[in-house]
């Protein structure tokens, strides 16, 4: 009976309701409700029965808004746990109730996309995720407003491409259900899906919204933003290209992931702004996930898919932890530039510990969760296992990305916490911030030491008694993350990065090179401006000519005799002036006063539309 009730407890609706309550309840009560709603998502993800729930029809189409399998369960657990920690962190970081309401609506839409059972529901939640995340960015004001508009344009464009992919998929397959076809249909739908989803997972060239947007809003907003769009979208990319789908695009997707890991790590290494550095590392870590998804689709590799989903889950934990730790530094010092800090471990030891746990996890140091999942991805790309030379270059790209990641976090930790003496006398993290950081850090350490627990969550690994097997082309093998070869690889990577940092530290501190892809913003601005001026100027000229001609024809029709005299030149010009402009008083001033800002209004309209659609389903 309890399982039946849980199947009706739709996770996104629970969090949407909490978003509304945050707006009307006292601050502490509202934040508590928000955290409890996400704890409920965590519980539902853990025990809800597998299968389709709440299935129905919408506008004549069969829809499955709520679908539970091992894949969505794993994502729900990660997003739910992070959500609880993020709300606690936001409360201590003095985030407003409105911001947290926006963030909870954003989280709900991400959960809706993760638990969707068909492409139509996914499409609705995908667009809702773009709207709500834009509100989270806009709320901070200032530079975040323009960045939010650029962010909205990117995600609106990506959403249109995904919409087109889903439409063509339906024409080819005749159904929106995931069960009707293994992934997205091949051909045009697959190409459109790769491009549209590539915006959200930060393919090179489509990634500029990431470092442009995430460093600008409130520090609590950055924590939410750092996870929900990108990780949910990576999971949706897996839904489009699942294990063994053998899409012709899979190998290109895999190599795009390898290039992302190098590109993101390289430009992270060149950053002065701490949140920009972390934003580029979102792209770099997504690169590992995308590469593994591509290999899983191309080669039906179970270990690749297990690595992709495990690394996605781990990213939810350590990436948000790093944004929290950096956010506390900014919160206390007001400084964003890492080169203007130093020696903060004495002033902020708890924050330094939180950062250390996240940094050791993302750099795949043995004993931490990133080491386990990244090891799976390295195994899946290693030509020594597969004997497929077309993946050898991908393997070395992932190596370069790993070295760049280690260099970046050695640099960030060194200049923020250890280099020199601190010029700031500041208190450490507040209690809520500390609880959130240490909670996430503890999970990173737990799944690194108790790696069997992480393997249990990985959908394609099958194990008994702590032994997990997966299928290599040459036969069955067993997962051994702490084997001598894995430990040797981790040691070599760490040693190379440490030596390299010593050699490049001084010249690196003098470099301030921009991302060449950022040229897209001024180029787009000027092209759009010139295009707009050309179009509006042409329209104005045509409109003036047409309106003038119509007025003259009307005047001639009403004054035929005067028209003849005017044509003969017997009337003064003032008598044939047909441009009769009359001043207006502008009407009465409005007595309606809007008390809600645009962000709150959009949120309420979005929630209302969601409820209406839910009732229709």
QUIVEN-V559952 format. One record per residue. RES is the residue in three letters. SS is DSSP state (alpha for helix, beta for strand, coil for the rest). PHI is phi in whole degrees, -180 to 180 (* if undefined). Layout:
[[RES;SS;PHI] [RES;SS;PHI]]
//
This chain:
[[UNK;coil;*] [UNK;alpha;-63] [UNK;alpha;-66] [UNK;alpha;-65] [UNK;alpha;-65] [UNK;alpha;-64] [UNK;alpha;-67] [UNK;alpha;-91] [UNK;coil;-84] [UNK;coil;-73] [UNK;alpha;-53] [UNK;alpha;-61] [UNK;alpha;-68] [UNK;alpha;-61] [UNK;alpha;-76] [UNK;alpha;-58] [UNK;alpha;-61] [UNK;alpha;-65] [UNK;alpha;-61] [UNK;alpha;-68] [UNK;alpha;-67] [UNK;alpha;-59] [UNK;alpha;-72] [UNK;alpha;-113] [UNK;coil;-85] [UNK;coil;-56] [UNK;alpha;-53] [UNK;alpha;-62] [UNK;alpha;-65] [UNK;alpha;-64] [UNK;alpha;-66] [UNK;alpha;-64] [UNK;alpha;-63] [UNK;alpha;-60] [UNK;alpha;-65] [UNK;alpha;-66] [UNK;alpha;-63] [UNK;alpha;-78] [UNK;alpha;-64] [UNK;alpha;-65] [UNK;alpha;-61] [UNK;alpha;-60] [UNK;alpha;-67] [UNK;alpha;-62] [UNK;alpha;-62] [UNK;alpha;-75] [UNK;alpha;-120] [UNK;coil;-63] [UNK;coil;-68] [UNK;coil;-69] [UNK;beta;121] [UNK;beta;-88] [UNK;beta;-135] [UNK;coil;60] [UNK;coil;-66] [UNK;beta;-167] [UNK;beta;-125] [UNK;beta;-142] [UNK;coil;52] [UNK;coil;89] [UNK;beta;-102] [UNK;beta;-74] [UNK;beta;-130] [UNK;coil;-129] [UNK;coil;-70] [UNK;beta;-136] [UNK;beta;-133] [UNK;beta;-115] [UNK;coil;-141] [UNK;alpha;-63] [UNK;alpha;-73] [UNK;alpha;-67] [UNK;alpha;-63] [UNK;alpha;-63] [UNK;alpha;-67] [UNK;alpha;-61] [UNK;alpha;-63] [UNK;alpha;-65] [UNK;alpha;-68] [UNK;alpha;-68] [UNK;alpha;-63] [UNK;alpha;-61] [UNK;alpha;-58] [UNK;alpha;-60] [UNK;alpha;-64] [UNK;alpha;-68] [UNK;alpha;-68] [UNK;alpha;-61] [UNK;alpha;-63] [UNK;alpha;-63] [UNK;alpha;-62] [UNK;alpha;-74] [UNK;coil;-92] [UNK;coil;64] [UNK;coil;-72] [UNK;coil;-77] [UNK;alpha;-62] [UNK;alpha;-64] [UNK;alpha;-60] [UNK;alpha;-68] [UNK;alpha;-62] [UNK;alpha;-59] [UNK;alpha;-64] [UNK;alpha;-67] [UNK;alpha;-63] [UNK;alpha;-64] [UNK;alpha;-61] [UNK;alpha;-61] [UNK;alpha;-67] [UNK;alpha;-64] [UNK;alpha;-63] [UNK;alpha;-61] [UNK;alpha;-68] [UNK;alpha;-68] [UNK;alpha;-95] [UNK;coil;-62] [UNK;coil;-108] [UNK;beta;-154] [UNK;alpha;-71] [UNK;alpha;-71] [UNK;alpha;-63] [UNK;alpha;-57] [UNK;alpha;-61] [UNK;alpha;-63] [UNK;alpha;-69] [UNK;alpha;-61] [UNK;alpha;-70] [UNK;alpha;-64] [UNK;alpha;-63] [UNK;alpha;-65] [UNK;alpha;-66] [UNK;alpha;-68] [UNK;alpha;-68] [UNK;alpha;-63] [UNK;alpha;-63] [UNK;alpha;-61] [UNK;alpha;-69] [UNK;alpha;-60] [UNK;coil;-56] [UNK;coil;-73] [UNK;coil;76] [UNK;coil;61] [UNK;alpha;-63] [UNK;alpha;-66] [UNK;alpha;-68] [UNK;alpha;-63] [UNK;alpha;-60] [UNK;alpha;-65] [UNK;alpha;-64] [UNK;alpha;-64] [UNK;alpha;-59] [UNK;alpha;-64] [UNK;alpha;-64] [UNK;alpha;-60] [UNK;alpha;-74] [UNK;alpha;-65] [UNK;alpha;-64] [UNK;alpha;-60] [UNK;alpha;-64] [UNK;alpha;-63] [UNK;alpha;-64] [UNK;alpha;-65] [UNK;alpha;-61] [UNK;alpha;-65] [UNK;alpha;-61] [UNK;alpha;-66] [UNK;alpha;-63] [UNK;alpha;-69] [UNK;alpha;-58] [UNK;alpha;-64] [UNK;alpha;-61] [UNK;alpha;-78] [UNK;alpha;-97] [UNK;coil;86] [UNK;coil;-155] [UNK;coil;-91] [UNK;beta;-66] [UNK;alpha;-59] [UNK;alpha;-69] [UNK;alpha;-74] [UNK;coil;-156] [UNK;coil;-80] [UNK;coil;87] [UNK;coil;-75] [UNK;coil;-62] [UNK;coil;-72] [UNK;coil;82] [UNK;alpha;-60] [UNK;alpha;-58] [UNK;alpha;-65] [UNK;alpha;-64] [UNK;alpha;-64] [UNK;alpha;-65] [UNK;alpha;-61] [UNK;alpha;-67] [UNK;alpha;-67] [UNK;alpha;-71] [UNK;alpha;-62] [UNK;alpha;-64] [UNK;alpha;-73] [UNK;coil;-99] [UNK;coil;66] [UNK;coil;-56] [UNK;coil;-59] [UNK;coil;96] [UNK;coil;-104] [UNK;coil;-94] [UNK;alpha;-64] [UNK;alpha;-63] [UNK;alpha;-69] [UNK;alpha;-71] [UNK;alpha;-77] [UNK;alpha;-98] [UNK;coil;-66] [UNK;coil;-79] [UNK;coil;-100] [UNK;coil;-80] [UNK;coil;-57] [UNK;alpha;-60] [UNK;alpha;-70] [UNK;alpha;-64] [UNK;alpha;-61] [UNK;alpha;-64] [UNK;alpha;-63] [UNK;alpha;-65] [UNK;coil;-66] [UNK;coil;-122] [UNK;alpha;-66] [UNK;alpha;-68] [UNK;alpha;-70] [UNK;alpha;-73] [UNK;alpha;-63] [UNK;alpha;-68] [UNK;alpha;-63] [UNK;alpha;-66] [UNK;alpha;-65] [UNK;alpha;-60] [UNK;alpha;-65] [UNK;alpha;-59] [UNK;alpha;-75] [UNK;coil;-130] [UNK;coil;-74] [UNK;coil;-57] [UNK;coil;75] [UNK;coil;-70] [UNK;coil;55] [UNK;coil;-65] [UNK;coil;-65] [UNK;coil;-86] [UNK;alpha;-60] [UNK;alpha;-66] [UNK;alpha;-70] [UNK;alpha;-61] [UNK;alpha;-61] [UNK;alpha;-72] [UNK;alpha;-61] [UNK;alpha;-61] [UNK;alpha;-62] [UNK;alpha;-66] [UNK;alpha;-61] [UNK;alpha;-63] [UNK;alpha;-78] [UNK;alpha;-62] [UNK;alpha;-63] [UNK;alpha;-66] [UNK;alpha;-63] [UNK;alpha;-77] [UNK;alpha;-64] [UNK;alpha;-63] [UNK;coil;-93] [UNK;coil;-84] [UNK;coil;-99] [UNK;beta;-77] [UNK;alpha;-65] [UNK;alpha;-73] [UNK;alpha;-66] [UNK;alpha;-59] [UNK;alpha;-66] [UNK;alpha;-66] [UNK;alpha;-64] [UNK;alpha;-76] [UNK;alpha;-62] [UNK;alpha;-61] [UNK;alpha;-62] [UNK;alpha;-72] [UNK;alpha;-61] [UNK;alpha;-58] [UNK;alpha;-62] [UNK;alpha;-65] [UNK;alpha;-64] [UNK;alpha;-60] [UNK;alpha;-69] [UNK;alpha;-62] [UNK;alpha;-62] [UNK;alpha;-67] [UNK;alpha;-63] [UNK;alpha;-71] [UNK;alpha;-75] [UNK;alpha;-117] [UNK;coil;53] [UNK;coil;-87] [UNK;alpha;-68] [UNK;alpha;-68] [UNK;alpha;-66] [UNK;alpha;-68] [UNK;alpha;-60] [UNK;alpha;-65] [UNK;alpha;-61] [UNK;alpha;-71] [UNK;alpha;-68] [UNK;alpha;-69] [UNK;alpha;-63] [UNK;alpha;-60] [UNK;alpha;-65] [UNK;alpha;-60] [UNK;alpha;-56] [UNK;alpha;-79] [UNK;alpha;-81] [UNK;alpha;-70] [UNK;alpha;-65] [UNK;alpha;-61] [UNK;alpha;-65] [UNK;alpha;-65] [UNK;alpha;-65] [UNK;alpha;-64] [UNK;alpha;-65] [UNK;alpha;-63] [UNK;alpha;-65] [UNK;alpha;-60] [UNK;alpha;-66] [UNK;alpha;-60] [UNK;alpha;-86] [UNK;alpha;-101] [UNK;coil;74] [UNK;coil;-110] [UNK;coil;-100] [UNK;beta;-84] [UNK;alpha;-65] [UNK;alpha;-75] [UNK;alpha;-98] [UNK;coil;-112] [UNK;coil;139] [UNK;coil;66] [UNK;alpha;-75] [UNK;alpha;-64] [UNK;alpha;-74] [UNK;alpha;-82] [UNK;coil;-133] [UNK;alpha;-65] [UNK;alpha;-67] [UNK;alpha;-66] [UNK;alpha;-63] [UNK;alpha;-65] [UNK;alpha;-59] [UNK;alpha;-61] [UNK;alpha;-60] [UNK;alpha;-62] [UNK;alpha;-68] [UNK;alpha;-67] [UNK;alpha;-66] [UNK;alpha;-76] [UNK;alpha;-68] [UNK;coil;-89] [UNK;coil;63] [UNK;coil;-81] [UNK;coil;-53] [UNK;coil;102] [UNK;coil;-124] [UNK;alpha;-63] [UNK;alpha;-62] [UNK;alpha;-62] [UNK;alpha;-68] [UNK;alpha;-71] [UNK;alpha;-68] [UNK;alpha;-62] [UNK;alpha;-62] [UNK;alpha;-68] [UNK;alpha;-61] [UNK;alpha;-60] [UNK;alpha;-68] [UNK;alpha;-94] [UNK;coil;-67] [UNK;alpha;-64] [UNK;alpha;-66] [UNK;alpha;-84] [UNK;alpha;-94] [UNK;coil;65] [UNK;coil;-113] [UNK;alpha;-64] [UNK;alpha;-68] [UNK;alpha;-103] [UNK;alpha;-66] [UNK;alpha;-64] [UNK;alpha;-63] [UNK;alpha;-59] [UNK;alpha;-74] [UNK;alpha;-62] [UNK;alpha;-65] [UNK;alpha;-62] [UNK;alpha;-61] [UNK;alpha;-62] [UNK;alpha;-67] [UNK;alpha;-65] [UNK;alpha;-62] [UNK;alpha;-65] [UNK;alpha;-61] [UNK;alpha;-60] [UNK;alpha;-61] [UNK;alpha;-85] [UNK;alpha;-64] [UNK;alpha;-62] [UNK;alpha;-63] [UNK;alpha;-65] [UNK;alpha;-64] [UNK;alpha;-75] [UNK;alpha;-86] [UNK;alpha;-108] [UNK;alpha;-121] [UNK;coil;-76] [UNK;coil;68] [UNK;coil;-102] [UNK;coil;-76] [UNK;coil;-90] [UNK;coil;-115] [UNK;coil;-108] [UNK;coil;-130] [UNK;coil;-74] [UNK;coil;-79] [UNK;coil;-58] [UNK;coil;-72] [UNK;alpha;-55] [UNK;alpha;-64] [UNK;alpha;-63] [UNK;alpha;-64] [UNK;alpha;-60] [UNK;alpha;-63] [UNK;alpha;-65] [UNK;alpha;-71] [UNK;alpha;-64] [UNK;alpha;-68] [UNK;alpha;-62] [UNK;alpha;-62] [UNK;alpha;-66] [UNK;alpha;-61] [UNK;alpha;-70] [UNK;alpha;-58] [UNK;alpha;-78] [UNK;alpha;-85] [UNK;alpha;-80] [UNK;coil;-94] [UNK;alpha;-66] [UNK;alpha;-63] [UNK;alpha;-66] [UNK;alpha;-66] [UNK;alpha;-64] [UNK;alpha;-61] [UNK;alpha;-76] [UNK;coil;-64] [UNK;coil;-63] [UNK;coil;-98] [UNK;coil;-95] [UNK;beta;-124] [UNK;beta;-144] [UNK;beta;-139] [UNK;coil;61] [UNK;coil;84] [UNK;beta;-107] [UNK;beta;-123] [UNK;beta;-113] [UNK;beta;-148] [UNK;beta;-97] [UNK;beta;-89] [UNK;coil;-56] [UNK;coil;-85] [UNK;beta;134] [UNK;beta;-70] [UNK;beta;-141] [UNK;beta;-125] [UNK;coil;-75] [UNK;coil;-135] [UNK;coil;-63] [UNK;coil;-106] [UNK;coil;-70] [UNK;alpha;-55] [UNK;alpha;-67] [UNK;alpha;-67] [UNK;alpha;-65] [UNK;alpha;-64] [UNK;alpha;-60] [UNK;alpha;-62] [UNK;alpha;-65] [UNK;alpha;-64] [UNK;alpha;-60] [UNK;alpha;-65] [UNK;alpha;-65] [UNK;alpha;-61] [UNK;alpha;-66] [UNK;alpha;-64] [UNK;alpha;-65] [UNK;alpha;-62] [UNK;alpha;-63] [UNK;alpha;-60] [UNK;alpha;-76] [UNK;alpha;-106] [UNK;alpha;-57] [UNK;alpha;-68] [UNK;alpha;-63] [UNK;alpha;-65] [UNK;alpha;-68] [UNK;alpha;-94] [UNK;coil;-84] [UNK;coil;-146] [UNK;coil;-93] [UNK;coil;-83] [UNK;coil;-72] [UNK;alpha;-61] [UNK;alpha;-68] [UNK;alpha;-68] [UNK;alpha;-61] [UNK;alpha;-61] [UNK;alpha;-72] [UNK;alpha;-64] [UNK;alpha;-63] [UNK;alpha;-64] [UNK;alpha;-61] [UNK;alpha;-71] [UNK;alpha;-63] [UNK;alpha;-64] [UNK;alpha;-65] [UNK;alpha;-65] [UNK;alpha;-64] [UNK;alpha;-64] [UNK;alpha;-64] [UNK;alpha;-65] [UNK;alpha;-68] [UNK;alpha;-69] [UNK;alpha;-64] [UNK;alpha;-64] [UNK;alpha;-62] [UNK;alpha;-63] [UNK;alpha;-66] [UNK;alpha;-65] [UNK;alpha;-62] [UNK;alpha;-63] [UNK;alpha;-66] [UNK;alpha;-68] [UNK;alpha;-63] [UNK;alpha;-61] [UNK;alpha;-65] [UNK;alpha;-64] [UNK;alpha;-62] [UNK;alpha;-68] [UNK;alpha;-63] [UNK;alpha;-63] [UNK;alpha;-67] [UNK;alpha;-64] [UNK;alpha;-63] [UNK;alpha;-88] [UNK;coil;-135] [UNK;alpha;-64] [UNK;alpha;-68] [UNK;alpha;-62] [UNK;alpha;-63] [UNK;alpha;-64] [UNK;alpha;-64] [UNK;alpha;-63] [UNK;alpha;-64] [UNK;alpha;-83] [UNK;coil;81] [UNK;coil;-96] [UNK;coil;-119] [UNK;coil;-68] [UNK;alpha;-62] [UNK;alpha;-66] [UNK;alpha;-81] [UNK;alpha;-113] [UNK;coil;-77] [UNK;coil;-96] [UNK;coil;-86] [UNK;coil;-90] [UNK;coil;-101] [UNK;coil;-116] [UNK;coil;-67] [UNK;coil;-122] [UNK;coil;-89] [UNK;coil;79] [UNK;coil;78] [UNK;coil;-77] [UNK;coil;-64] [UNK;coil;-68] [UNK;coil;-103] [UNK;coil;-92] [UNK;coil;-117] [UNK;coil;-85] [UNK;coil;-92] [UNK;coil;-87] [UNK;coil;-73] [UNK;alpha;-64] [UNK;alpha;-64] [UNK;alpha;-63] [UNK;alpha;-61] [UNK;alpha;-63] [UNK;alpha;-60] [UNK;alpha;-64] [UNK;alpha;-64] [UNK;alpha;-65] [UNK;alpha;-63] [UNK;alpha;-63] [UNK;alpha;-62] [UNK;alpha;-63] [UNK;alpha;-64] [UNK;alpha;-62] [UNK;alpha;-64] [UNK;alpha;-63] [UNK;alpha;-67] [UNK;alpha;-65] [UNK;coil;-67]]
//
